[in-house]
Amino acid sequence: MKYAADIAIFGGGVAGLWLLTQLRRIGYSVLLIETKRLGEGQTGAAQGILHGGMKYALDGLFSDAAQALTAMPARWRQALDGNGNEDTPDLSGVTIVAHQQLLWSITSTLPTRLLQQVAKRLLHGAMQPLDRADYPAPFDRHPPAALFRLHEQVIDPHSLVARLAALNPGRILTGQPVTALQRDAQGVTFQRAGEHYRVRRLLLAAGAGNRDLLAALQEQQPTMQLRPLQMVLLSGGALPPLFGHCLGATNLPRLTVTSHLTSSGERLWYLGGELAEQGVGRSPDTQIRIAKALLHELLPGVADLPGLRWRTLPMARAEASNPGAIRPNGVKLYDAGTILTVWPTKLVLAPALGDAVSACLRQQPFQPEIAEQPLAAAAHPPQLAPPPWERLLHG
Ligand SMILES: Cc1cc2nc3c(=O)[nH]c(=O)nc-3n(C[C@H](O)[C@H](O)[C@H](O)COP(=O)(O)OP(=O)(O)OC[C@H]3O[C@@H](n4cnc5c(N)ncnc54)[C@H](O)[C@@H]3O)c2cc1C
């Protein structure tokens, strides 16, 4: 069988799925191909924090990066409230696991730039200090030097992937790679499971997989970078729900904690921040030992809860190459005519990525031409990857 479409997207993470939804809404015929399962890459492993600029301020990337993020929480709120439009999918049903986060410090001295950011956000109501009487667990027993509430939501990335997939029935093919990938002046052809496809544009949204796809297409540009992490997971015991960042002596949070429920109903803490950044190359045992010591210092009492199980998860963030291998300031899009390559840089930047790709296609100009054709291979629902901890805890 031969199929034609305006656009094929390779990659079933947040970038590919968001773009599939948005580009179909503005009239293109689009199909998405994921070699493994949807959410198998970075998206499924993300902490789900919808950063509104504080994160970049904490990371020390002030100006442009923080600015790119400022508009994002409102866009996500609109989507999560079910008010979709051409630019924003209707994300009703996506699980919001926290409506706010906590920021705490165990010392009363913070770097000046960080203090300025905190003060600015306090002034604009994006943050509030908590009264001592309102300190939630685990801070009620061991109060830190300062504790603030930060009005930034956290979502469950798995439910986001499921929702975006559900918005596109019959347009997603999972579980097999493409072969015979070739480009010409009019578009791109490839095969998958014995079927032939011809598309006018190919959108590479395969995260770390973009490197091999670009090589297969003999494209020298763009180049990409991987920034690894070693996350820590702890589950079991009577862990309280916690979403927050511990401010440290530098602009990078010493620890970022999100909480998730596993399929067996246990609460799990997912630990990132400086711990995960500096944990690269450590053995799992060493990383866990360091994580325990850090929890003793930053959240006394938690690491001693009975019945805790500890795991580590090495992951890498895939981004467009950037001088000094630092994180790019915003979304990255490379337009090579029939091939577009994207990296969102952060999950929260998916709306900005949608805007950038729509604007790029309008500018080319590239009009919808091919009507959507049913895909026999998409008759089965696409495969979704479970959250990474399910494999680690039960696999
Ligand atoms: C541990 C961790 C925590 C994070 N936490 C946050 C957070 O809290 N908030 C935030 O905003 N951002 C966060 N991020 C960043 C965010 O997860 C990523 O920026 C975002 O998910 C990238 O999405 P993507 O769709 O580009 O890539 P991915 O999610 O990696 O998706 C790419 C997909 O392409 C598939 N693929 C690969 N090769 C091919 C091919 N040849 N053909 C077809 N498909 C292919 C892969 O299997 C994969 O499913 C985090 C990242 C990590 C690693």
The ligand as a Tripos MOL2 file, in Angstrom:
@<TRIPOS>MOLECULE
LIG
   53    58     1     0     0
SMALL
NO_CHARGES

@<TRIPOS>ATOM
      1 C1         15.0020   13.3330   33.8580 C.3       1 LIG1
      2 C2         14.4020   14.4960   33.0990 C.ar      1 LIG1
      3 C3         13.5100   15.3490   33.7470 C.ar      1 LIG1
      4 C4         12.9390   16.4180   33.0430 C.ar      1 LIG1
      5 N1         12.0300   17.2190   33.6820 N.ar      1 LIG1
      6 C5         11.4430   18.2220   33.0270 C.ar      1 LIG1
      7 C6         10.4600   19.0230   33.6590 C.ar      1 LIG1
      8 O1         10.1070   18.8150   34.8220 O.2       1 LIG1
      9 N2          9.9080   20.0490   32.9410 N.ar      1 LIG1
     10 C7         10.2740   20.3240   31.6520 C.ar      1 LIG1
     11 O2          9.7510   21.2840   31.0870 O.2       1 LIG1
     12 N3         11.1920   19.5600   31.0130 N.ar      1 LIG1
     13 C8         11.7800   18.5230   31.6500 C.ar      1 LIG1
     14 N4         12.7060   17.7370   31.0260 N.ar      1 LIG1
     15 C9         13.0040   17.9840   29.6230 C.3       1 LIG1
     16 C10        11.9280   17.3620   28.7350 C.3       1 LIG1
     17 O3         11.6520   16.0550   29.1790 O.3       1 LIG1
     18 C11        12.3650   17.3100   27.2810 C.3       1 LIG1
     19 O4         12.7670   18.5930   26.8530 O.3       1 LIG1
     20 C12        11.2240   16.8690   26.3560 C.3       1 LIG1
     21 O5         10.5190   15.7720   26.8920 O.3       1 LIG1
     22 C13        11.7980   16.4740   25.0000 C.3       1 LIG1
     23 O6         10.7320   15.9870   24.2180 O.3       1 LIG1
     24 P1         10.9930   15.3780   22.7780 P.3       1 LIG1
     25 O7          9.6560   14.9960   22.2570 O.co2     1 LIG1
     26 O8         11.8400   16.3060   21.9670 O.co2     1 LIG1
     27 O9         11.9380   14.1100   23.0150 O.3       1 LIG1
     28 P2         11.6140   12.6660   23.6000 P.3       1 LIG1
     29 O10        10.6160   12.7210   24.6820 O.co2     1 LIG1
     30 O11        12.9370   12.0720   23.9090 O.co2     1 LIG1
     31 O12        10.9150   11.9060   22.4020 O.3       1 LIG1
     32 C14        11.6060   11.4730   21.2590 C.3       1 LIG1
     33 C15        10.9440   10.1860   20.7820 C.3       1 LIG1
     34 O13        11.4950    9.8410   19.5120 O.3       1 LIG1
     35 C16        11.6000    8.4320   19.4340 C.3       1 LIG1
     36 N5         12.5610    8.1100   18.3840 N.ar      1 LIG1
     37 C17        13.9080    8.0250   18.4630 C.ar      1 LIG1
     38 N6         14.4220    7.7250   17.2520 N.ar      1 LIG1
     39 C18        13.3730    7.6260   16.3930 C.ar      1 LIG1
     40 C19        13.2580    7.3660   14.9960 C.ar      1 LIG1
     41 N7         14.3350    7.0970   14.2350 N.pl3     1 LIG1
     42 N8         12.0270    7.3440   14.4280 N.ar      1 LIG1
     43 C20        10.9280    7.5940   15.1680 C.ar      1 LIG1
     44 N9         10.9690    7.8560   16.4990 N.ar      1 LIG1
     45 C21        12.1800    7.8790   17.1020 C.ar      1 LIG1
     46 C22        12.0340    8.0300   20.8290 C.3       1 LIG1
     47 O14        11.7440    6.6670   21.0980 O.3       1 LIG1
     48 C23        11.2150    8.9880   21.6920 C.3       1 LIG1
     49 O15         9.9690    8.4390   22.0830 O.3       1 LIG1
     50 C24        13.2830   16.6510   31.6970 C.ar      1 LIG1
     51 C25        14.1820   15.7960   31.0510 C.ar      1 LIG1
     52 C26        14.7330   14.7180   31.7390 C.ar      1 LIG1
     53 C27        15.6850   13.8030   31.0150 C.3       1 LIG1
@<TRIPOS>BOND
     1     1     2 1
     2     2     3 ar
     3     2    52 ar
     4     3     4 ar
     5     4     5 ar
     6     4    50 ar
     7     5     6 ar
     8     6     7 ar
     9     6    13 1
    10     7     8 2
    11     7     9 ar
    12     9    10 ar
    13    10    11 2
    14    10    12 ar
    15    12    13 ar
    16    13    14 ar
    17    14    15 1
    18    14    50 ar
    19    15    16 1
    20    16    17 1
    21    16    18 1
    22    18    19 1
    23    18    20 1
    24    20    21 1
    25    20    22 1
    26    22    23 1
    27    23    24 1
    28    24    25 2
    29    24    26 1
    30    24    27 1
    31    27    28 1
    32    28    29 2
    33    28    30 1
    34    28    31 1
    35    31    32 1
    36    32    33 1
    37    33    34 1
    38    33    48 1
    39    34    35 1
    40    35    36 1
    41    35    46 1
    42    36    37 ar
    43    36    45 ar
    44    37    38 ar
    45    38    39 ar
    46    39    40 ar
    47    39    45 ar
    48    40    41 1
    49    40    42 ar
    50    42    43 ar
    51    43    44 ar
    52    44    45 ar
    53    46    47 1
    54    46    48 1
    55    48    49 1
    56    50    51 ar
    57    51    52 ar
    58    52    53 1
@<TRIPOS>SUBSTRUCTURE
     1 LIG1         1 GROUP 0 **** ****
